[in-house]
């Protein structure tokens, strides 16, 4: 189960940010009135996350976003591939 895998720590957040950094998406923390706390602009490949979110909110948002994006694991570092696999395997069935 995903909740058992998530650690609400800065290093875990960093590993999620690294996955995004290794794609062609740009991750930005901005203030905004996003209903879900984040916004993904797929045409411009920009991900906006509410910068006022606590650590837990940022991590949960990034996990949701990573599940939605079609990220090719072969373009990621070994460490990021492992983290991506953990997240996708723990994702609920669609």
N, C-alpha and C positions, 0 to 999 in steps of 0.2 A: 504494500500500500504506500502511496506517495507520501502521506503525512509522516510515516515512519522514516522515510528517507530524507526529508527536508530538515535541514538544520538552520535555524534562524540566526546565522552568524554572518559577520562581514566577509570572511573567506568564502562561504557558500555563495553569497551575493556576487563576489568577485568572479567565481567560476561561471556563474550564469552570464555575467556581463562579458566574460571572455568568449563565450559561445557566440553571442551577438557580434562582438568585435571581429570575429573570424569569418563572418558572413559579409554580404555587401549592404547590410542594414546599418544605419546610424542610430545609436541609442542616446537619447537626451533626457535629462531630468529638468522639467519645466513646471512652472505653476500653471494651473489650468482647471477648468471645471469639467473634467472628464467623468462621466457617470461611473465608469468602471475603474477609474483611477489611472487609466492609460488609454492611449490612442495609437493605432498602427496605421500609418499612411503608406499603403502598399505601393502605390504608383511612384512615390518618391523614395521609398525604402527608408522611412524614418519612423522610429519608435519613440513616442513621448510618454514618460511616466511622471506622475505628480511628484514633484520634488519634496513635498511636505509629507509624503507617506512615511510611516515608520518603516523600519527595516523589514518587518514581517510583510507589510503591504507591498513593498518593492519586490521582495522575493516571490510572493504569490503571483504578482502581476507578470514577472518575467517567466515564471513557469507556465502560466497560461499562454503567454505570447509564443514561447518556444514550441509549445504543443501545436499552435495554429500555423506556424511558418513551415514551409517545406524546405528544411535545412538538409543539404547533402552532407552526410557525415564524412565522406572522403576528402572534403575541403577543410576539415578541422584538425587541430592538433590531437594527439592521442589522448591527452587529458580531457579535452573538450568532447571528444567522441565518446569517452566513457560516461561523462556526465550527461550528455544528450541521450545516450542509450538508457541510462537509469530513469531519466524523466519520461521518455517515451514508453518504456515498458511499464511504468507505474501509472501511466495515463489511463483514465477510465475508458471503457469501450465506447465507441461512437455509435 
